[in-house]
Amino acid sequence: MQIKDKVVVVTGGANGIGKALCQRFAVEGARTVVVADLDGDAATNVAKEIDGLALKVDVSKEADNLHLVSETIKAFGPIDLFCANAGIAGERGGAEVSNEAWQEIWDVNVMSHIYAARAVLPGMLEQGSGYLLHTSSAAGLLTQVEGAPYSVTKHAVVAFAEWLSITHGDAGIKVSCLCPQGVRTQMLLGVEGDRTSFLMKDAIEPETVADVVISGLAEERFLILPHPEVADYFSRKATDYDRWLRGMRRLSAQVRG
Ligand SMILES: NC(=O)c1ccc[n+]([C@@H]2O[C@H](COP(=O)([O-])OP(=O)(O)OC[C@H]3O[C@@H](n4cnc5c(N)ncnc54)[C@H](O)[C@@H]3O)[C@@H](O)[C@H]2O)c1
């Protein structure tokens, strides 16, 4: 897909990767970019800069996704590209993480993608075209050694995206899944920019992610990997799962110090 003249929606568009996507889509000549975010003020700032539309939405709420889709269609017509990008890091840890924290990350990182597809797909299927870009993470293909809630929810995003591609690909629906490793955004760096993580070493800028997304969409590739080495790690995991687990145990021990 070429972005020129397209109607594009980006959730989590107020900051980080989503903001870089919005800015880049505007440069590519999108007809409009709808900047959807829980942080309404920051969304308004991005929308002003690119002459787009800001909508304050909580992607974990089905009604907000329906509102986002219907407002966009009312203002600009059919949606060509919907980027389900908003996400949270959640708490570190595993089974001991509280039910409330598991539920929160499940709703924001997974249900948001389901609600978005439920809201936007009927229109796309009717017009016989449309593109869904799901932001997962390298953690969705591999793991995030620091936190099970993030790993599990990002795996679920990959699973849902591939299911959508298999089920609706022949009906003209394109699906891509964006799986970066570390990206220098608030999620990785923290609000004060002082958080440390083993992912910092190879972290890239959100604008670089946007560059790779533009070429991934142009090629209509399912997996969009801003860190190309992730393809090798994923292939090694598939080829010898036990060897991969042994390596990940060593990484996990290093990260835990
Ligand atoms: N930064 C990384 O290292 C990294 C790596 C891989 C994948 N990702 C994924 O990329 C996506 C964007 O992350 P980022 O790094 O740009 O983070 P970020 O924190 O900079 O931006 C996330 C945006 O999502 C918004 N948001 C959070 N919860 C929301 C909700 N319930 N409803 C609507 N908006 C909400 C926030 O307000 C924020 O503007 C996430 O899905 C994240 O999991 C990030």
PDBQT file of the ligand as one rigid body, heavy atoms in Angstrom, charges set to zero:
ROOT
HETATM    1  N1  LIG A 301       9.292   1.202  22.804  1.00  0.00    +0.000 N 
HETATM    2  C1  LIG A 301       9.638  -0.051  22.589  1.00  0.00    +0.000 C 
HETATM    3  O1  LIG A 301      10.763  -0.455  22.914  1.00  0.00    +0.000 OA
HETATM    4  C2  LIG A 301       8.672  -0.983  21.910  1.00  0.00    +0.000 A 
HETATM    5  C3  LIG A 301       9.180  -2.188  21.381  1.00  0.00    +0.000 A 
HETATM    6  C4  LIG A 301       8.306  -3.077  20.771  1.00  0.00    +0.000 A 
HETATM    7  C5  LIG A 301       6.961  -2.783  20.671  1.00  0.00    +0.000 A 
HETATM    8  N2  LIG A 301       6.490  -1.614  21.196  1.00  0.00    +0.000 N 
HETATM    9  C6  LIG A 301       5.048  -1.365  21.081  1.00  0.00    +0.000 C 
HETATM   10  O2  LIG A 301       4.836  -0.183  20.333  1.00  0.00    +0.000 OA
HETATM   11  C7  LIG A 301       3.593   0.405  20.706  1.00  0.00    +0.000 C 
HETATM   12  C8  LIG A 301       3.815   1.871  21.006  1.00  0.00    +0.000 C 
HETATM   13  O3  LIG A 301       4.707   1.971  22.090  1.00  0.00    +0.000 OA
HETATM   14  P1  LIG A 301       5.676   3.222  22.325  1.00  0.00    +0.000 P 
HETATM   15  O4  LIG A 301       7.014   2.669  22.592  1.00  0.00    +0.000 OA
HETATM   16  O5  LIG A 301       5.492   4.225  21.259  1.00  0.00    +0.000 OA
HETATM   17  O6  LIG A 301       5.096   3.718  23.732  1.00  0.00    +0.000 OA
HETATM   18  P2  LIG A 301       4.724   5.173  24.259  1.00  0.00    +0.000 P 
HETATM   19  O7  LIG A 301       4.458   4.957  25.707  1.00  0.00    +0.000 OA
HETATM   20  O8  LIG A 301       5.739   6.166  23.839  1.00  0.00    +0.000 OA
HETATM   21  O9  LIG A 301       3.376   5.506  23.488  1.00  0.00    +0.000 OA
HETATM   22  C9  LIG A 301       2.221   4.760  23.706  1.00  0.00    +0.000 C 
HETATM   23  C10 LIG A 301       1.018   5.637  23.456  1.00  0.00    +0.000 C 
HETATM   24  O10 LIG A 301      -0.148   4.827  23.672  1.00  0.00    +0.000 OA
HETATM   25  C11 LIG A 301      -1.083   5.589  24.428  1.00  0.00    +0.000 C 
HETATM   26  N3  LIG A 301      -1.960   4.694  25.176  1.00  0.00    +0.000 N 
HETATM   27  C12 LIG A 301      -1.654   3.884  26.229  1.00  0.00    +0.000 A 
HETATM   28  N4  LIG A 301      -2.752   3.266  26.666  1.00  0.00    +0.000 NA
HETATM   29  C13 LIG A 301      -3.793   3.675  25.881  1.00  0.00    +0.000 A 
HETATM   30  C14 LIG A 301      -5.176   3.397  25.851  1.00  0.00    +0.000 A 
HETATM   31  N5  LIG A 301      -5.736   2.575  26.749  1.00  0.00    +0.000 N 
HETATM   32  N6  LIG A 301      -5.931   3.992  24.906  1.00  0.00    +0.000 NA
HETATM   33  C15 LIG A 301      -5.369   4.829  24.002  1.00  0.00    +0.000 A 
HETATM   34  N7  LIG A 301      -4.070   5.163  24.001  1.00  0.00    +0.000 NA
HETATM   35  C16 LIG A 301      -3.282   4.583  24.927  1.00  0.00    +0.000 A 
HETATM   36  C17 LIG A 301      -0.219   6.453  25.354  1.00  0.00    +0.000 C 
HETATM   37  O11 LIG A 301      -0.940   7.576  25.840  1.00  0.00    +0.000 OA
HETATM   38  C18 LIG A 301       0.925   6.821  24.426  1.00  0.00    +0.000 C 
HETATM   39  O12 LIG A 301       0.658   8.004  23.725  1.00  0.00    +0.000 OA
HETATM   40  C19 LIG A 301       3.097  -0.396  21.919  1.00  0.00    +0.000 C 
HETATM   41  O13 LIG A 301       2.111  -1.323  21.495  1.00  0.00    +0.000 OA
HETATM   42  C20 LIG A 301       4.345  -1.111  22.398  1.00  0.00    +0.000 C 
HETATM   43  O14 LIG A 301       4.045  -2.305  23.090  1.00  0.00    +0.000 OA
HETATM   44  C21 LIG A 301       7.319  -0.715  21.803  1.00  0.00    +0.000 A 
ENDROOT
TORSDOF 0
